[in-house]
Amino acid sequence: VSGLAFPVFLGLVPLYLVMYNLQLLNTFTGLILVYIAYSLPFTVFFLAAFFKTLPVSVAEAAMIDGASHTRTFFSVMMPMAKPGLISITIFNILGQWNQYILPVTLMQGEGGDSKYVLTQGIARISTAAGYEADWSALFAALTLSILPMILVYGFFQRHIQRGLTAGAV
């Protein structure tokens, strides 16, 4: 829970120094590792609450049938937790897709060596234009950035709703 209370911008300077020392600045690997680290508190909190709602009697029946703890977890509990896993995956994808401050801080290229993620690229299009914005290019870029999230949500909509309401009854 304390990881959820720690805002991203509060740790930018130490994070930048750590990434610099690990030589992971301006790399997608470094950015992905930071995204995973910032997603873990919410993921653990959400999945711990979700797994507590699953029936214990099914796990006990698997143990009586001779399944090990590992087999019970992967063969019995994980399939039952599929709605929760899909929901947390969608939440994390949406949260990191909309992230702006981490890529701006960690993906600073030197010279023409700049690497951008989509949110940086759209911001660069709008600021580079100044007062003479190319609205058609800007809205085309915005559409391209929103379209994947709409498709993902549309495809997994019933799983998300099932995952959020699974522990309600």
N, C-alpha and C positions, 0 to 999 in steps of 0.2 A: 504494500500500500504506500510505503514511503517513496518508492520509485515513481508512482503516479503523481505524487505531490511535487516532484522535482521538474520544473519547466525546462524545456530544451535550451532556451536562450541563456539560462543561468550557467550552464556548463560549457558554453561555446569556447571560451578561452582555454580552459584546461583540456578540452577535447581537441582543440586545434594543436596544442602543444604535444599531446600524446600522439596524434596522427602524424605530426611532423617528425617526432622522434622515431616512430615506427616506419617512416618513409611511405606512408599511405595517403598523403595529400595528393589530390588530383588523380585519384585512381577510383575506379568503380568498386573495386574490392573493399577499399576503406569505407566508402559510402554505404555499401551493403552491410558491412559489419556494424556500423553505427546505427543504421536503420533497425537491424536485428536487436541490438542492445536497447534501443529506446522502445521497441515493441514488446520486449519480454515482460515488464511489470504488468501491463494490461492483460497480456496473454495468460500469464500464470494466474492472475486474480480471477479472470473470467473462467478459465478451464477448471480451476480448483472448485469454484462454486458449481460449475456444470457437472463435474464428476460426482459431487456430493448428492446430486439429485438422482443419479442412476440407481436402480434397485440393487441392493446388496445381495439379495437372495439369488440372483442369477450368478454372481461371482462365487457365492458359497456353493452353489450347485456344481459349478465347473471345478471347484477345488475338491469336492466330494468325488467327482468323476475321475480325479487324478491329474488334473491340469496343474502345471506349475504356475507360479506367480506371473512369470513372463508370458506364458501361453494364455493365461486368463486375461491378462491385460490386452495383448494384441489380438487374440481371437474372439474374445467375448466383449470386453468393455469398449475397445476402440470402435468396433462397428456400431455399438449403441450410442457412442458419442459423436457419430458422423455429423449430425446437424450442428452441434456446438463447434466442432472443428472447422466446418465450412463457414460458419458465422464469424469466428475469430479470424479466419483467413481473409474474408472479405473486409472486415473492419481494419485489419492491419494494412491490406493493400490500399484501401481508400485513404487511410491516415498517412501512409508514406507517399502515396501518389500526389497528395496535396501539400506535401512538405516543401517549403521554400528556403528557410533559413539555413538548414544543414548543407544542401548542395551549394548555396552561395558561399558559405564559409569554407567548405572542404574541397570544392572543385574549382580552385582558382588557378587557371593555367598561366604559364609564363609565356608572354609573346603570343605567337599564333598557335600555341600548343593547347589552347583552351578546349576543355571537354565540358559539354553542357548536358544536363538532364532537361526534360521537357519543360518544367516550370521555369527554369532559368532562360531557356530559349524564347519562350513567349514574353517574359519580362524584357528580354533584350530587344525583341522586335518592337515592343511598345515604347521603350525609352530611346532607342536609336532613331526612331522616326521624329522625335521632338514634337513640334506643333503640327507637323504635316504628316499625320498618321495615315498609313495605307490600311484603311479599315477592312477592305476585303481580305487582305493577307492576315491581318490580326484576327478577324473572326474565323477565318479558315483554320488558323492555328489553334484557336480556342476550341473549335469543333473537334479537331483531331485529338486534342487533349482530353475532352470530355467523353467522346465516343467510346473508348475502351471501358471506362467505368460504367457507363450506361449498359453496355453489352454484358459485362460481368454481372452486374446487379440483376439485369433481366433474366439471365441464364440461371442464376442461383437464388432467385427471389423466394421460392417456396422453401428452400433449405434455410435461408436466413430467418424467415418467419417461424419455421418449425424450431430452429435452434434457440430463438429468443423466447418462445413460449413453452418450451419443453419442461421447464421446472415450475411452471405456474400452477399445475394441478396437483 
